[in-house]
Amino acid sequence: KVEYRVDGGAFAAYSAPVAITAPGTHTLEFRSTDKAGNVETTKSLAVKVDKAAPETTATYEPNPAGNGPVTLTLNATDPTSGVAKSEYQVTAASPFGAVGAASFSSELAWVDYNAAAKPVFTNPGSYSIEYRSLDNAGNVEAIKTVAFTITAPNNDTTAPVTSSTLD
């Protein structure tokens, strides 16, 4: 006979595939007994069930109260299967801004987020950036959006000139 148990419960006779559906990490143990009554050493297998998408937060520094540059930081967590990757796309920028030396076009494309080379936006304009993460179980987070504006620096140091006329 073949027996199994889940998460330390009682051993049950194996007769069909075992379905483990509760989210989380589970331990599946199994063993066989031969006709002479010899029981095999119990073996185990860790099973992760992940039905939840990762959670991602976005922050940008400096908080643009004036002019840029602005660095985007994404932080994703998934306690069950772990985060496979985070990604972002610029959905609106007026005018289109820059990440490093690359410029965005009007075509949207997901870009893999790299924490070691965070995107930096430098050009003045209003930005709308969508972001999401994917976990190792294939769950995809719903798209979130962050928006900010970089204003043009005020480099005008010339005093105004007034004139008058008298009639």
C-alpha positions as a Markdown table, in Angstrom:
| # | Residue | x | y | z |
|---|---|---|---|---|
| 1 | Lys | 0.0 | 0.0 | 0.0 |
| 2 | Val | 1.0 | 3.6 | -0.4 |
| 3 | Glu | 0.0 | 6.2 | 2.2 |
| 4 | Tyr | 0.3 | 10.0 | 2.4 |
| 5 | Arg | -0.5 | 12.8 | 4.8 |
| 6 | Val | -0.5 | 16.6 | 4.5 |
| 7 | Asp | 0.9 | 19.0 | 7.2 |
| 8 | Gly | 1.4 | 16.3 | 9.8 |
| 9 | Gly | -2.2 | 14.9 | 9.7 |
| 10 | Ala | -3.1 | 11.3 | 9.8 |
| 11 | Phe | -1.8 | 9.0 | 7.1 |
| 12 | Ala | -4.4 | 8.1 | 4.5 |
| 13 | Ala | -4.4 | 5.4 | 1.7 |
| 14 | Tyr | -3.3 | 6.8 | -1.6 |
| 15 | Ser | -5.9 | 6.1 | -4.3 |
| 16 | Ala | -5.9 | 9.2 | -6.6 |
| 17 | Pro | -3.9 | 12.3 | -7.1 |
| 18 | Val | -3.7 | 14.5 | -4.0 |
| 19 | Ala | -5.1 | 18.0 | -4.3 |
| 20 | Ile | -3.6 | 20.6 | -2.0 |
| 21 | Thr | -5.5 | 23.9 | -2.6 |
| 22 | Ala | -5.1 | 26.0 | 0.5 |
| 23 | Pro | -2.7 | 28.9 | 0.0 |
| 24 | Gly | 0.6 | 28.7 | 1.8 |
| 25 | Thr | 3.5 | 26.2 | 2.2 |
| 26 | His | 2.5 | 22.6 | 3.0 |
| 27 | Thr | 4.4 | 19.4 | 3.7 |
| 28 | Leu | 3.3 | 16.3 | 1.8 |
| 29 | Glu | 4.7 | 13.1 | 3.4 |
| 30 | Phe | 4.4 | 9.6 | 1.8 |
| 31 | Arg | 5.5 | 6.0 | 2.3 |
| 32 | Ser | 4.9 | 2.5 | 1.0 |
| 33 | Thr | 4.4 | -0.8 | 2.8 |
| 34 | Asp | 5.2 | -4.1 | 1.0 |
| 35 | Lys | 3.3 | -7.4 | 1.3 |
| 36 | Ala | 5.7 | -8.6 | 4.0 |
| 37 | Gly | 4.8 | -5.5 | 6.1 |
| 38 | Asn | 8.1 | -3.7 | 5.6 |
| 39 | Val | 7.4 | 0.1 | 5.8 |
| 40 | Glu | 9.6 | 2.4 | 3.8 |
| 41 | Thr | 11.2 | 5.4 | 5.5 |
| 42 | Thr | 8.7 | 8.3 | 5.2 |
| 43 | Lys | 9.7 | 10.9 | 2.5 |
| 44 | Ser | 8.5 | 14.4 | 2.3 |
| 45 | Leu | 8.0 | 17.1 | -0.2 |
| 46 | Ala | 7.4 | 20.9 | 0.3 |
| 47 | Val | 4.4 | 22.1 | -1.7 |
| 48 | Lys | 3.7 | 25.8 | -2.2 |
| 49 | Val | 0.2 | 27.0 | -3.2 |
| 50 | Asp | 0.2 | 30.6 | -4.3 |
| 51 | Lys | -3.0 | 32.2 | -5.6 |
| 52 | Ala | -2.2 | 35.8 | -4.6 |
| 53 | Ala | -0.3 | 38.3 | -6.7 |
| 54 | Pro | 2.6 | 40.2 | -5.3 |
| 55 | Glu | 2.2 | 43.6 | -3.8 |
| 56 | Thr | 4.3 | 46.5 | -5.1 |
| 57 | Thr | 4.7 | 50.0 | -3.8 |
| 58 | Ala | 6.3 | 52.9 | -5.7 |
| 59 | Thr | 8.2 | 55.9 | -4.3 |
| 60 | Tyr | 10.1 | 58.6 | -6.0 |
| 61 | Glu | 12.9 | 60.8 | -4.8 |
| 62 | Pro | 13.2 | 63.6 | -4.4 |
| 63 | Asn | 9.5 | 64.2 | -3.9 |
| 64 | Pro | 9.2 | 66.7 | -6.8 |
| 65 | Ala | 8.0 | 69.9 | -5.3 |
| 66 | Gly | 10.0 | 71.7 | -8.0 |
| 67 | Asn | 12.4 | 70.6 | -10.7 |
| 68 | Gly | 13.9 | 67.1 | -11.1 |
| 69 | Pro | 15.6 | 64.8 | -11.4 |
| 70 | Val | 13.3 | 62.1 | -10.0 |
| 71 | Thr | 14.4 | 58.5 | -9.2 |
| 72 | Leu | 11.7 | 55.8 | -9.2 |
| 73 | Thr | 11.9 | 53.0 | -6.7 |
| 74 | Leu | 9.7 | 49.9 | -6.8 |
| 75 | Asn | 9.5 | 47.6 | -3.8 |
| 76 | Ala | 7.6 | 44.3 | -4.3 |
| 77 | Thr | 6.8 | 41.5 | -1.8 |
| 78 | Asp | 5.3 | 38.0 | -2.1 |
| 79 | Pro | 5.6 | 35.8 | 1.0 |
| 80 | Thr | 4.6 | 32.5 | -0.6 |
| 81 | Ser | 6.5 | 32.1 | -3.9 |
| 82 | Gly | 8.7 | 35.2 | -4.1 |
| 83 | Val | 8.8 | 38.0 | -6.6 |
| 84 | Ala | 10.0 | 37.0 | -10.1 |
| 85 | Lys | 10.2 | 40.6 | -11.4 |
| 86 | Ser | 8.8 | 44.1 | -11.3 |
| 87 | Glu | 8.2 | 46.2 | -14.4 |
| 88 | Tyr | 7.1 | 49.6 | -15.4 |
| 89 | Gln | 6.0 | 51.7 | -18.4 |
| 90 | Val | 5.7 | 55.4 | -19.0 |
| 91 | Thr | 2.1 | 55.9 | -20.1 |
| 92 | Ala | 2.3 | 59.7 | -20.3 |
| 93 | Ala | 5.0 | 62.3 | -20.3 |
| 94 | Ser | 4.7 | 65.7 | -21.6 |
| 95 | Pro | 7.2 | 66.2 | -23.2 |
| 96 | Phe | 8.6 | 62.6 | -23.1 |
| 97 | Gly | 11.2 | 62.3 | -20.4 |
| 98 | Ala | 14.4 | 60.4 | -20.2 |
| 99 | Val | 15.6 | 57.4 | -18.2 |
| 100 | Gly | 19.3 | 57.7 | -18.2 |
| 101 | Ala | 20.1 | 58.5 | -21.8 |
| 102 | Ala | 17.2 | 56.6 | -23.4 |
| 103 | Ser | 14.1 | 58.5 | -24.5 |
| 104 | Phe | 10.6 | 57.2 | -24.5 |
| 105 | Ser | 8.4 | 57.1 | -27.6 |
| 106 | Ser | 4.7 | 57.1 | -27.8 |
| 107 | Glu | 4.6 | 53.3 | -27.9 |
| 108 | Leu | 4.1 | 51.7 | -24.6 |
| 109 | Ala | 6.4 | 48.9 | -23.5 |
| 110 | Trp | 7.0 | 47.2 | -20.2 |
| 111 | Val | 10.6 | 47.7 | -18.9 |
| 112 | Asp | 12.1 | 45.3 | -16.3 |
| 113 | Tyr | 12.8 | 47.2 | -13.1 |
| 114 | Asn | 16.4 | 46.9 | -11.9 |
| 115 | Ala | 17.0 | 48.1 | -8.4 |
| 116 | Ala | 20.7 | 48.5 | -9.1 |
| 117 | Ala | 19.9 | 50.9 | -12.0 |
| 118 | Lys | 16.7 | 52.7 | -11.0 |
| 119 | Pro | 15.0 | 54.8 | -13.6 |
| 120 | Val | 15.8 | 58.5 | -13.4 |
| 121 | Phe | 13.6 | 61.0 | -15.0 |
| 122 | Thr | 15.2 | 64.4 | -15.9 |
| 123 | Asn | 13.1 | 66.3 | -18.4 |
| 124 | Pro | 10.5 | 68.8 | -17.3 |
| 125 | Gly | 6.9 | 67.5 | -17.8 |
| 126 | Ser | 4.1 | 65.5 | -16.3 |
| 127 | Tyr | 4.7 | 61.8 | -15.9 |
| 128 | Ser | 2.3 | 58.9 | -15.5 |
| 129 | Ile | 4.0 | 55.6 | -14.8 |
| 130 | Glu | 2.3 | 52.2 | -14.6 |
| 131 | Tyr | 3.9 | 49.4 | -12.6 |
| 132 | Arg | 3.3 | 45.8 | -11.6 |
| 133 | Ser | 5.1 | 42.7 | -10.3 |
| 134 | Leu | 4.9 | 39.0 | -11.2 |
| 135 | Asp | 5.6 | 36.2 | -8.7 |
| 136 | Asn | 7.3 | 32.9 | -9.2 |
| 137 | Ala | 3.9 | 31.1 | -9.4 |
| 138 | Gly | 2.9 | 33.2 | -12.4 |
| 139 | Asn | 0.5 | 35.5 | -10.6 |
| 140 | Val | 0.5 | 39.1 | -12.1 |
| 141 | Glu | -0.4 | 42.1 | -9.9 |
| 142 | Ala | -3.1 | 44.5 | -11.1 |
| 143 | Ile | -1.5 | 47.5 | -12.7 |
| 144 | Lys | -0.9 | 50.5 | -10.4 |
| 145 | Thr | 0.0 | 54.1 | -11.4 |
| 146 | Val | 2.2 | 56.8 | -9.9 |
| 147 | Ala | 2.2 | 60.3 | -11.3 |
| 148 | Phe | 4.5 | 63.3 | -10.8 |
| 149 | Thr | 5.6 | 66.5 | -12.5 |
| 150 | Ile | 9.0 | 67.9 | -13.0 |
| 151 | Thr | 9.0 | 71.7 | -13.5 |
| 152 | Ala | 11.5 | 73.6 | -15.6 |
| 153 | Pro | 14.2 | 75.2 | -13.5 |
| 154 | Asn | 13.9 | 78.9 | -13.1 |
| 155 | Asn | 17.3 | 80.1 | -14.2 |
| 156 | Asp | 16.2 | 83.7 | -14.8 |
| 157 | Thr | 18.5 | 85.9 | -12.8 |
| 158 | Thr | 17.9 | 89.1 | -14.8 |
| 159 | Ala | 16.1 | 91.9 | -13.0 |
| 160 | Pro | 13.0 | 93.2 | -14.8 |
| 161 | Val | 13.3 | 96.5 | -16.7 |
| 162 | Thr | 10.6 | 99.0 | -16.5 |
| 163 | Ser | 10.1 | 102.2 | -18.5 |
| 164 | Ser | 7.8 | 105.1 | -18.3 |
| 165 | Thr | 6.5 | 107.8 | -20.6 |
| 166 | Leu | 5.0 | 111.1 | -19.6 |
| 167 | Asp | 2.5 | 112.9 | -21.7 |
